[in-house]
């Protein structure tokens, strides 16, 4: 299957995505997440799974390429409880975590087809990868390890040698886990997107260590209460520095971004409660550009109407301009839809242009972590490879 066909199979606009401080977060429960991964395996379609937690949020604030690895992913459920808590504060219906480790456990369950997903591990250490493979293959279930490469601890470029991809792609695996650490794993997957032929790709945190038994996962009650970080420090004491740093960044973001967004969400809800649901999209088109003029309140309620207009604009294969001159306000759901419009265009080597953004709406963009979208040079801030 070629890359254009694969891009046509997935419909990013149909994803229920919310913008959480610049990250696209899917409002999805575990059964639906597993179903989407299974469908990608059946279609052999490239499908990148990212599982954002607090550390992802922190890295995305300062590293444009890391942020881009999330923006161009095909599934981004909330892995960390801080992400869930922030979502609730700003009115996004992210009900619970869909952790990478839980996704992995779900995929281990027997598949309806009876054929297990073939797994390839890239990263970890030889003893860890071997132990994880042995545990996976000791009895039949939904995953079977068909190989691994332990390339050492080099940088992303050193881990991107042709011989690695030759071995991985020849394995006929369905599912690749890049066990390289969160930041390195995301960047490695992002930069090597077109060199991989394994359809499903993910980092999934410490899942290989959990599977190998070298690190124990936190008890369920601690995970549910959002205290898994305490258990991880107990298991891996060196992590305390990361959690201390990330906690400080979280506190700053709560005060400078989340609190204003929470107040704004309440205000927007009250305005909607007074019947202020007016929202109109007017389309203008010439030989090279489709312009969509948004008027009124761009909220979750208006997303179905916007999806239809965005799909129509994408089908034209022309430059897409979104004019916000008459847009009063937007919420996290609508900003999430804009990120999916951007992703669809990026997949074909283009990008949307956002114009006419009032100072008030510019503040909403920035509070939502999307200030870079208002820069004419945003397309050059990251090494886009999708």
Secondary structure, DSSP 8 states (H G I E B T S, - for coil): --HHHHHHH--GGGS-EEEETTEEEE---HHHHHHHHHHHHHHT--EEEE---HHHHHHHHH-HHHHHHHHT-SEEB--SHHHHHHHHHTT----S---HHHHHHHHHS--TTS--EEEEEEES-HHHHHHHHHHHHSS-SSEEEEEEE---S--TTTT--HHHHHHHHTTT-SEEEEES-HHHHHHHHHHTGGG---SEEE--TTHHHHHHTSS----HHHHHTT-HHHHHHHH-GGGHHHHHHHHHHHHHHIIIIIHHHHHHHHHHHHHHHTT---EEEEEEE-SSEEEEEEEEEE-GGGHHHHHHHHHHHHHTTSEEEEEEEEEEEE-HHHHHHHHHHHHHHHHTT---EEE---HHHHHHHHHTT-GGGGSTTGGGSS----
